[in-house]
Each structure stands twice: as C-alpha cells, then as structure tokens.
Amino acid sequence: EALKKEIARLKALLDNSNAGHDGQDNELRSKNAEIRELKKQLAELQDQFDALVAKLSRSQDKIRELKAEVRKWKAMCGVEEESEEEDDSDDDMPNFLLSYAKRNRFINKPRFMMLSEDAVLSRMKREFMWGQKYSHTMATNPNISSA
C-alpha cells in the first residue's frame, strides 16, 4: 500500500509539472506566431521602403533633367544664369569635402559601412585643409619641416 500511495503521489506530481509546461508551450506558440507576424510586417515595410527609395531616385533624376532644360532655355533666351543652388555646386566638389549628411543622404548601405568610409574621407579632408592652411607658410619659410 505504501508503494501504491507513493506511485499515486508521483503521478500527481508528474501531472502537475506537465500542466505547467503546457502553459509555457502555449505561451511559446503565441510568441512564435507573434514573431512570424512581425517578420511579415517587416518584409512589407522593407518592400515599401525600397519602392519609395526608387521613386525618390527617379524624382531626383527628373529634377536634374528639368534644371538642365531650364539652363538650356535661359541660355537660348540670353537670360543670365543666377547663382547655382548649393546642391548643384556640390557636384563639382571632391567627395571628401562634402559633409557626411550630404554624401550619404540617399545611399542604401548599412550605417557602419558609411561611417567607415567617412573616417577615411575625414582624414583626407583634414590633410587637404591642413595643406591649404599651411601651404603659404611652407612656401615662404622653407626652414619649416613637416612633422
């Protein structure tokens, strides 16, 4: 009889522990379903983002074409060109002189890659600016040596 009581107690204990796992299994299933739903939403949002980036790129190309056409018509009519906008003058500048925000405005790369490239370009900009600032000093005083 003691063995029967012990077996019954162990079965009850086993049933209670399985009941706790069933609750956890249900919670796990619901979380997995939630994750699948969020992944589906993320994929839809990424598709929308890609479509908007493509639309923006087409719009910018169209703007450039129209600006070129306006310049052409102004030249044909003899109208003096007004000062260029800031964005147009950026096309003539070396890439390392542009700010990070302007250089990477519409680039679809991971941020760490853009920052890595920015570090190299920042060094080039520093060297360029240093050369511009001290080129006059170096030309007038040849006794100064670079460190």
Salt bridges, closest charged atoms under 4 A:
GLU6 OE2 - ARG9 NH2 2.56
ASP61 OD1 - ARG64 NH1 3.10
GLU85 OE1 - LYS67 NZ 3.16
GLU86 OE2 - LYS102 NZ 2.01
ASP88 OD1 - LYS67 NZ 3.90
ASP88 OD2 - ARG71 NH1 3.92
ASP90 OD2 - LYS102 NZ 3.58
GLU117 OE2 - LYS109 NZ 2.64
ASP118 OD1 - ARG103 NH2 2.14
GLU127 OE2 - ARG123 NH1 3.32
